[in-house]
Amino acid sequence: MSMRFYNEKINNYFLNSEYSGTLGQDLPCVYTIDEGSVKLGKLIIFQIMLDNTKSYIKDVKYKVYGCGATIATIEWLARQIINQNIVVLDSIKIEDINNGLELPKNKLHCAITAEDILMRLKLLITGNIN
């Protein structure tokens, strides 16, 4: 199976997802961000589990309704932040995502959405949003 309209990097992340799924909402230190809407054609539920000190990302899971580029972008993001200190949430930018996947120009909105998820996660962890 291949998605002939996407490059090899996007196809690889789309076809070989490792972090698709969900974390239990009742687990300690699980943070969930919902982004987008089905009406707009893209809905992402992105979850991270932190260690007890809330400084280390122990696990990442996501569910995505959207195109192959959106799914690949969120998988790429999950792989970048798993087993990292939470400072990584501030360090990944749109350019990093685009460079990592070589997104077509008409799919740059996927990188913008991923960066938004990271910003919202950081705010959620620090208690600045609910």
N, C-alpha and C positions, 0 to 999 in steps of 0.2 A: 504494500500500500504506500502510495506516495502522494504528496500534494504538489502537483507540478507547477503551481503558481508561486510557491515559496522556495527560498534557497535551502541548501542542505542543512544549515544550522537550525533554521526554524523547523524544518521537517524532523530533525533529530530530537529536539526538545518536545515537539508535539507527539511524536510516535513513541518516545521512551520516557514517559512521565514516571517519576519516582515518588512524588509528594502529593498526588491527587488523593483526596479523602477528607475526613473530618477528624477533629480532636473533640473529645467530650467537653461540653460546655461546663460541666460541673467539676472538671479537673482544676486543681490550683494553678494559678499563673498562666491561664490560657486567655489570650486576647484575640478578639475577632473583629474584622473589618469587613463590611459589606460595601461594595462599590459598583455603581452602574444600575441598570434596570433591564429587565427582559424586554420591555417596550422599546428600548434604545438598541437592543441587539447584543448587549454585553452585561453580564452579571457575574461578579466575582465575590466569593466568600473566602477570605484569606485569614488563616489562623496561625498564631505562633504560641509555643509553650516556652516559658522562661524557667530558669532554675529558681531555687528558693531565694536567692539574693537579687533576683530580677535584673541580672546583668549579662546572662548568657542564654542564647537561643538554643534550647534543647531539641525542639521539634517544630516542623512546619507542615501544614496541610492546607489544601485549597480545593474549592469546587468552582468550575468556570462554565458559564453558558456564553459562548461566543465563537468567533472564528479561530482558525488554526493559529494565527499570529498572536491572538490574545492568550490562548492556552500556552503556547510556547514561551511567551513573555513571562507569564506567571510561574511557569516551571523553572525558567532561567533564574528568576528572582528567588524562588525558594532555594535553589541550589547555592546561590550566592550567600544567603544569610544563615543557613543551617549551621549549627555548631560554632557560631561567631558571637562575639561580644555585641551588645546592643548598639554600640557606637556605629556599627555597620549600617544601621538604619539611616544615619545622617550622611553616610559616605557614598552611597550609590545614587547616581544622577541619570537623567534622561540620556545623556551622551554615552554613559557606560552601558546602559541597556541596549541602545542602538548599536554601539560598537560590538557588543557581545553577540548580537543576533543578526546584524546587518538588515534591519527592518526596511522594507520598501517605504518610500516617502508617504504613501497613502495609509501606512500602518503605524506611523509615529505616535498616533494617539494611544497605542498600546503601551509605549514607554512612558508617556505622560501619566497614564492611569497607574502604572506600577510605581512610579515615583510618588504619586498621591497616596497610594496605599502605605508606603513607607513613612511618609510624613504623618499620616493619621495614626499609624501604629505607635510612633514615638509619642505623639500627644496623648494617646490613650494610656500608654504605660506610665507616663509622668503625671497622669491625672488631670490633664488640661481639657479633655473631652470625655464624654461618656457614651 
